[in-house]
Amino acid sequence: MGLIDLQGRVALVTGGSRGIGAAAAVLFARAGARVALTYRSRWEDAQRVVQSLGDDASAVALEADLGRREDCERVVRETVEAFGRLDCFVANAGVWPPGNVPVAELDDARWRQTLSVNLDGVFFGTRAALRVMGEGGRVVMVSSTASQRGEAFHADYAASKGALNAFVKSVAVEVAPRITVNAVAPGWVDTEMSELPYSRDGGAGRLAIEATIPMKRVATAEEVAGPIVFLCSDLAAHVTGEILNVNGGSVLCG
């Protein structure tokens, strides 16, 4: 076992069938944790992740619509039923609606859908997790650079992530010192969510994005998953209420 040892602990990762969530699930398992992950519709992807983590005694995939309170509460309950406890809750599931839409043209349906998953789901899941966590519990939420600098034509997304940052800081004080609550705020990450802007103008979109990043490249999912697992480890036992930026230097605000 390496420096980060999560043997005996249980992690629940929302949106764990792909991207950052899947990468985090893999790292949790490598550190010795048992892992539950959620998916909404991509059963096959979720099963592939579970199979890569080990047998049913060490990993399980749970279907959920995280905009629904009932589903959030159920997956927390099923995680505890499967593994006997919950130590780490990672609120990773989120949506980035396609298309650039100015606020004057932003309809109610898109606004509600974005906040339903990116904010309501985080609240429902965190509340349910806190009710079953014991001493030393860890909550990590996935925010975004959009929460700090805004995101023109994606105000719904930026607003949901900005509210998430305030939620982190509020809850961190409430549950200290028993539980820590933090967030990671990625910039551009090489995941399926980013494919459309990357591919714009025959690939010029990705070059334009990379030109704005001091590290001159977008992050891999694993490079965001690493800080998530770190925040759930004993190495981060005195870190709470933090928004940890993982953006290659593109937004310097911490």
C-alpha positions as CSV (number, residue, x, y, z in Angstrom):
1,M,0.0,0.0,0.0
2,G,1.3,3.5,-0.8
3,L,1.4,6.7,1.2
4,I,-2.4,7.1,1.0
5,D,-3.9,4.1,2.7
6,L,-7.7,3.8,2.7
7,Q,-8.0,0.2,3.8
8,G,-11.2,-0.5,5.6
9,R,-12.9,2.7,4.3
10,V,-15.9,3.0,2.0
11,A,-16.2,5.6,-0.8
12,L,-19.4,6.6,-2.7
13,V,-18.6,8.4,-6.0
14,T,-21.5,9.9,-7.9
15,G,-21.2,10.0,-11.7
16,G,-18.7,7.2,-11.5
17,S,-19.2,5.5,-14.8
18,R,-16.8,7.7,-16.8
19,G,-14.5,10.7,-16.7
20,I,-13.4,12.1,-13.3
21,G,-15.7,9.9,-11.4
22,A,-14.4,6.7,-12.9
23,A,-10.8,7.8,-12.4
24,A,-11.6,8.6,-8.8
25,A,-13.2,5.2,-8.2
26,V,-10.1,3.5,-9.6
27,L,-7.8,5.5,-7.3
28,F,-9.9,4.8,-4.3
29,A,-9.8,1.1,-5.0
30,R,-6.0,1.2,-5.5
31,A,-5.7,2.9,-2.1
32,G,-7.6,0.0,-0.5
33,A,-11.1,1.4,-0.2
34,R,-14.3,-0.4,-1.2
35,V,-16.2,1.7,-3.7
36,A,-19.8,2.4,-4.7
37,L,-20.4,4.5,-7.8
38,T,-23.5,5.9,-9.4
39,Y,-24.6,6.1,-13.0
40,R,-27.8,7.4,-14.6
41,S,-28.1,5.5,-17.9
42,R,-24.7,4.1,-18.9
43,W,-25.0,0.7,-17.3
44,E,-22.3,-0.9,-19.4
45,D,-19.8,1.8,-18.7
46,A,-20.5,1.5,-14.9
47,Q,-20.1,-2.2,-15.0
48,R,-16.7,-1.9,-16.8
49,V,-15.5,0.3,-14.0
50,V,-16.8,-2.0,-11.3
51,Q,-15.2,-5.0,-13.0
52,S,-11.9,-3.2,-13.1
53,L,-12.0,-2.6,-9.3
54,G,-12.5,-6.2,-8.2
55,D,-15.4,-8.5,-7.2
56,D,-18.8,-7.6,-5.7
57,A,-17.3,-7.5,-2.2
58,S,-15.2,-4.4,-3.1
59,A,-17.2,-2.4,-5.7
60,V,-20.8,-1.9,-6.7
61,A,-22.6,0.3,-9.3
62,L,-25.9,2.0,-8.4
63,E,-28.4,3.5,-10.8
64,A,-29.7,6.9,-9.8
65,D,-31.2,10.2,-11.1
66,L,-29.3,12.5,-8.7
67,G,-31.7,15.4,-9.3
68,R,-34.2,13.3,-7.2
69,R,-34.0,13.4,-3.4
70,E,-35.2,9.8,-3.2
71,D,-32.5,8.5,-5.4
72,C,-29.7,10.3,-3.5
73,E,-31.0,8.9,-0.2
74,R,-31.3,5.5,-1.7
75,V,-27.8,5.2,-3.0
76,V,-26.3,6.3,0.3
77,R,-28.5,3.7,2.0
78,E,-27.5,1.0,-0.5
79,T,-23.9,1.8,0.0
80,V,-24.1,1.2,3.7
81,E,-26.1,-1.9,3.1
82,A,-23.5,-3.3,0.8
83,F,-20.4,-2.3,2.8
84,G,-21.6,-1.6,6.3
85,R,-20.4,2.1,6.5
86,L,-19.7,5.2,4.5
87,D,-16.5,7.2,5.0
88,C,-16.0,9.2,1.8
89,F,-18.7,10.9,-0.3
90,V,-17.6,12.4,-3.6
91,A,-20.3,14.6,-5.2
92,N,-18.9,14.4,-8.8
93,A,-22.0,14.0,-11.0
94,G,-22.8,17.1,-13.0
95,V,-24.1,18.4,-16.3
96,W,-22.7,21.0,-18.8
97,P,-25.6,21.7,-21.2
98,P,-24.5,22.0,-24.8
99,G,-24.7,25.2,-26.7
100,N,-23.8,28.9,-25.9
101,V,-27.0,30.5,-24.6
102,P,-27.1,34.2,-23.4
103,V,-29.1,34.8,-20.2
104,A,-31.7,36.7,-22.1
105,E,-32.5,33.5,-24.1
106,L,-31.9,31.0,-21.3
107,D,-35.1,29.1,-20.8
108,D,-36.5,27.9,-17.5
109,A,-36.1,24.2,-18.4
110,R,-32.4,24.4,-19.0
111,W,-31.9,26.5,-15.8
112,R,-33.8,24.0,-13.7
113,Q,-32.1,21.0,-15.2
114,T,-28.6,22.4,-14.6
115,L,-29.3,23.3,-11.0
116,S,-31.2,20.1,-10.3
117,V,-28.1,17.9,-10.9
118,N,-25.3,20.3,-10.1
119,L,-26.7,21.8,-6.9
120,D,-29.9,20.0,-5.7
121,G,-28.2,16.6,-6.2
122,V,-25.1,17.7,-4.3
123,F,-27.3,19.0,-1.4
124,F,-29.5,15.8,-1.3
125,G,-26.5,13.5,-1.5
126,T,-24.4,15.4,1.1
127,R,-27.2,15.6,3.5
128,A,-27.9,11.9,3.3
129,A,-24.1,11.1,3.6
130,L,-23.6,13.3,6.7
131,R,-26.5,11.4,8.4
132,V,-24.6,8.1,8.3
133,M,-20.9,9.2,8.5
134,G,-18.9,8.7,11.6
135,E,-15.8,10.4,13.0
136,G,-13.3,11.1,10.3
137,G,-15.8,11.3,7.4
138,R,-14.8,13.1,4.2
139,V,-17.0,14.9,1.8
140,V,-15.5,16.2,-1.5
141,M,-17.5,18.1,-4.1
142,V,-16.4,18.7,-7.7
143,S,-16.7,22.4,-8.6
144,S,-15.2,24.2,-11.5
145,T,-13.2,27.3,-12.5
146,A,-16.5,28.6,-13.8
147,S,-17.5,29.1,-10.2
148,Q,-14.7,31.6,-9.7
149,R,-14.5,33.5,-13.0
150,G,-18.0,33.0,-14.4
151,E,-18.7,31.4,-17.8
152,A,-20.3,33.7,-20.4
153,F,-23.2,31.9,-22.2
154,H,-23.2,29.2,-19.5
155,A,-24.4,31.3,-16.6
156,D,-26.6,28.4,-15.4
157,Y,-23.5,26.1,-15.0
158,A,-21.4,28.8,-13.4
159,A,-24.1,29.8,-11.0
160,S,-24.6,26.2,-9.9
161,K,-20.9,25.8,-9.2
162,G,-20.6,29.1,-7.5
163,A,-23.4,28.1,-5.1
164,L,-21.6,24.8,-4.6
165,N,-18.5,26.6,-3.3
166,A,-20.5,28.6,-0.8
167,F,-22.2,25.3,0.3
168,V,-18.8,23.7,0.9
169,K,-17.7,26.5,3.2
170,S,-20.9,26.6,5.1
171,V,-21.1,22.8,5.7
172,A,-17.4,22.5,6.5
173,V,-17.9,24.8,9.6
174,E,-21.1,23.0,10.6
175,V,-19.7,19.5,10.7
176,A,-16.1,20.2,12.0
177,P,-14.2,18.7,13.6
178,R,-16.0,15.4,13.0
179,I,-16.0,15.5,9.2
180,T,-14.1,17.5,6.6
181,V,-15.8,19.1,3.6
182,N,-13.8,20.3,0.6
183,A,-14.1,20.8,-3.2
184,V,-11.8,20.5,-6.1
185,A,-12.3,23.0,-8.9
186,P,-11.0,21.7,-12.2
187,G,-10.4,23.8,-15.3
188,W,-10.6,22.0,-18.7
189,V,-10.4,18.2,-18.3
190,D,-9.9,15.7,-21.1
191,T,-13.3,14.0,-20.7
192,E,-16.4,13.4,-22.8
193,M,-18.0,16.6,-21.4
194,S,-15.3,18.6,-23.2
195,E,-15.4,16.9,-26.6
196,L,-17.6,19.5,-28.3
197,P,-15.6,22.6,-27.5
198,Y,-12.4,20.7,-28.2
199,S,-13.5,19.6,-31.7
200,R,-14.7,23.1,-32.8
201,D,-13.2,24.3,-36.0
202,G,-11.6,21.0,-36.8
203,G,-9.6,20.8,-33.6
204,A,-8.7,24.5,-33.3
205,G,-10.9,24.7,-30.3
206,R,-8.6,22.6,-28.2
207,L,-5.5,24.5,-29.3
208,A,-7.3,27.8,-28.4
209,I,-8.1,26.4,-24.9
210,E,-4.6,25.1,-24.3
211,A,-3.2,28.5,-25.2
212,T,-4.9,30.0,-22.2
213,I,-3.4,27.4,-19.7
214,P,0.1,28.1,-18.4
215,M,0.7,24.3,-18.3
216,K,-0.2,24.3,-22.0
217,R,-2.5,21.3,-21.8
218,V,-5.8,20.3,-20.3
219,A,-5.8,18.0,-17.3
220,T,-6.4,14.3,-17.5
221,A,-9.2,12.8,-15.4
222,E,-6.6,11.1,-13.2
223,E,-5.0,14.5,-12.4
224,V,-8.3,15.6,-10.9
225,A,-9.0,12.3,-9.2
226,G,-5.7,12.4,-7.4
227,P,-6.6,15.6,-5.4
228,I,-10.0,14.1,-4.6
229,V,-8.5,11.0,-3.1
230,F,-5.9,13.1,-1.3
231,L,-8.7,15.2,0.4
232,C,-10.3,11.9,1.6
233,S,-7.0,10.7,3.1
234,D,-5.4,11.2,6.5
235,L,-2.8,13.5,4.8
236,A,-5.6,16.1,4.5
237,A,-7.0,15.7,8.0
238,H,-6.6,19.4,8.8
239,V,-7.9,20.7,5.5
240,T,-11.6,21.7,5.4
241,G,-13.7,24.4,3.7
242,E,-11.1,24.5,0.9
243,I,-11.7,24.9,-2.9
244,L,-8.6,23.2,-4.3
245,N,-7.9,24.5,-7.8
246,V,-6.8,21.9,-10.4
247,N,-6.6,24.0,-13.5
248,G,-3.0,24.2,-14.7
249,G,-2.7,27.8,-13.6
250,S,-5.5,29.1,-15.8
251,V,-7.3,30.7,-12.9
252,L,-5.1,31.9,-10.0
253,C,-7.4,32.7,-7.1
254,G,-6.4,30.5,-4.2
